[in-house]
C-alpha cells in the first residue's frame, strides 16, 4: 500500500458502500463501490495532504511551462503569431487543463518532452551542439517520468545522428543519446 491509496480509501468510504485496496507490491489500486463517484472524487480533492498540494503545484507549474515551450517552438517555426495561437490552443485543451491541477506526473513528463523538442529546435537553428546535449537530458527525464514520452528521445537521437550539419565523430554524436539514457535510468522507478 501507499499513503496516497490509504487516503483515497478513507475519502471514498464516506460516500461509498465500501472501499478497499487491491494489487500487490509497492502500490496497487483502490476499489470503491458507490452510487456517487463524483462525491468520492470531491471528498479526496477537498481535503488534500500537504504532499498532494505540493504535487499539484508542481503539475501546475509544469503546465504553465508547457505552454511557454509550445509558444517558443511554434514561434521558432512560424513566428510569434503562430506561437500565440499554438499556446492558446494548448492552453484550452481539456486534458492539459485537467492534468495541470491534479497530482499526476503526466504534466511534468509532457513539460520535459516539450523541453527536449524545443531544445532540439534551438540546437538545429543555432548550431549549438551543447543545446542538443541538454535536449538529450530532458528527453531521458521525460521518458523516465512517463514511458509514453520516449519518442522525444528518438527525436534527439535522429537530430544527433542525421540532422547535424557538420561532420562529427561518433563519440560526439552519441553524447545526447547517452545523456538521455543516463537521465532515464536516473529517474526510472522500476530500476531501483
C-alpha positions in Angstrom: 0.0 0.0 0.0 1.0 3.6 -0.3 -0.1 6.6 1.8 -2.0 8.0 -1.2 -4.0 4.8 -1.7 -4.9 4.9 2.1 -6.0 8.5 1.8 -8.1 7.6 -1.3 -9.8 4.7 0.6 -10.6 6.9 3.6 -12.0 9.7 1.5 -14.1 7.2 -0.6 -15.6 5.4 2.4 -17.6 8.4 3.5 -19.5 8.3 0.2 -19.4 4.6 -0.7 -20.7 1.3 0.4 -17.1 0.2 0.8 -13.6 0.8 -0.4 -10.5 -1.4 -0.3 -7.0 -1.8 -1.7 -6.1 -4.4 -4.2 -2.9 -5.4 -6.0 0.5 -6.2 -4.7 4.0 -4.8 -4.4 4.7 -1.0 -4.0 1.3 0.2 -4.7 -1.8 -1.3 -6.3 -5.3 0.1 -6.9 -8.2 1.2 -4.8 -11.8 0.0 -5.5 -14.9 1.7 -4.2 -18.5 0.6 -4.6 -20.6 3.8 -4.8 -23.6 5.3 -6.4 -21.9 8.7 -6.4 -18.4 8.5 -7.8 -18.3 12.3 -8.1 -18.8 12.6 -4.4 -15.9 10.2 -3.7 -13.6 12.2 -6.0 -14.7 15.5 -4.5 -14.1 14.2 -1.0 -10.5 13.4 -1.9 -9.9 16.7 -3.7 -11.5 18.7 -0.9 -9.0 17.5 1.8 -5.6 17.0 0.1 -2.5 16.1 2.1 0.5 18.5 2.1 2.2 16.2 -0.4 -0.8 16.4 -2.8 -0.7 20.2 -2.5 3.0 20.3 -3.4 2.4 17.8 -6.3 -0.5 19.8 -7.6 1.6 23.0 -7.5 4.4 21.2 -9.4 1.9 20.0 -12.0 0.5 23.5 -12.4 4.0 25.0 -12.9 4.8 22.2 -15.4 1.5 23.0 -17.2 2.4 26.7 -17.4 6.0 25.9 -18.6 4.5 23.6 -21.2 2.5 26.5 -22.7 5.7 28.6 -22.8 7.5 25.8 -24.6 4.7 25.3 -27.1 4.9 29.1 -27.8 8.7 29.0 -28.2 8.6 26.0 -30.6 5.8 27.3 -32.7 7.2 30.9 -32.8 10.5 29.5 -34.0 8.8 27.8 -36.9 6.0 30.2 -37.8 6.8 33.5 -36.0 5.2 35.0 -32.9 1.6 34.9 -34.1 1.9 31.1 -34.7 3.4 30.8 -31.2 0.5 32.6 -29.6 -2.1 30.6 -31.5 -0.4 27.3 -30.6 -0.1 28.2 -26.9 -3.7 29.3 -26.8 -4.9 26.1 -28.4 -2.8 24.0 -26.0 -4.0 26.1 -23.0 -7.6 25.3 -23.6 -7.0 21.6 -24.5 -9.2 19.7 -21.9 -6.6 17.0 -21.0 -3.8 19.5 -20.3 -6.2 21.7 -18.2 -7.3 18.7 -16.2 -3.9 17.2 -15.7 -2.2 20.5 -14.8 -4.1 20.8 -11.5 -4.1 17.2 -10.3 -1.2 15.4 -8.6 0.0 13.3 -11.5 3.3 13.1 -13.3 1.7 13.4 -16.8 2.1 17.1 -17.0 5.6 17.0 -15.7 6.5 14.4 -18.3 4.9 16.4 -21.0 6.8 19.5 -20.0 10.1 17.6 -20.1 9.3 16.2 -23.5 8.4 19.6 -24.8 11.6 21.0 -23.4 13.5 18.3 -25.2 11.8 19.1 -28.5 12.2 22.8 -28.1 15.9 22.4 -27.3 16.3 20.2 -30.5 14.8 23.0 -32.5 17.0 25.6 -30.8 20.1 23.4 -31.3 19.4 23.0 -35.0 18.6 26.6 -35.6 21.5 28.0 -33.6 24.0 25.2 -34.5 24.7 24.6 -30.8 25.7 21.0 -30.1 25.7 21.7 -26.3 22.0 22.6 -26.5 21.3 19.2 -28.2 23.1 17.5 -25.3 20.6 19.3 -22.9 17.8 18.1 -25.1 19.0 14.6 -24.5 18.9 15.1 -20.7 15.3 16.4 -21.0 14.2 13.6 -23.2 15.7 11.0 -20.8 14.0 12.6 -17.8 10.7 12.7 -19.8 10.9 9.0 -20.7 11.8 8.0 -17.2 8.9 10.0 -15.8 6.4 8.5 -18.1 7.3 5.9 -20.7 4.9 7.4 -23.4 7.3 10.3 -23.7 10.1 8.0 -25.1 9.7 9.3 -28.7 11.2 12.6 -27.6 14.5 10.6 -27.2 14.1 9.3 -30.7 13.9 12.9 -32.0 17.1 13.8 -30.1 18.8 10.7 -31.5 17.7 11.5 -35.0 18.9 15.1 -34.7 22.2 14.0 -33.3 22.8 11.3 -36.0 21.2 12.7 -39.1 20.4 16.4 -38.9 23.6 17.8 -37.6 25.1 20.0 -40.3 28.8 19.5 -39.6 30.7 16.2 -39.5 31.2 14.9 -36.0 33.0 12.0 -34.5 30.8 9.1 -33.4 31.5 9.9 -29.7 30.1 13.4 -30.2 27.1 12.2 -32.0 26.3 9.6 -29.3 26.6 12.1 -26.4 22.9 13.3 -26.4 21.7 9.8 -26.7 23.9 8.6 -23.8 22.8 11.6 -21.7 19.1 10.7 -22.5 19.8 7.1 -21.4 21.5 8.2 -18.2 18.7 10.6 -17.3 16.2 7.8 -18.0 18.0 5.4 -15.7 18.3 8.1 -13.0 14.5 8.7 -12.7 13.0 5.4 -13.7 11.3 3.9 -10.6 11.4 0.3 -11.9 15.2 0.1 -11.9 15.5 0.6 -8.2 
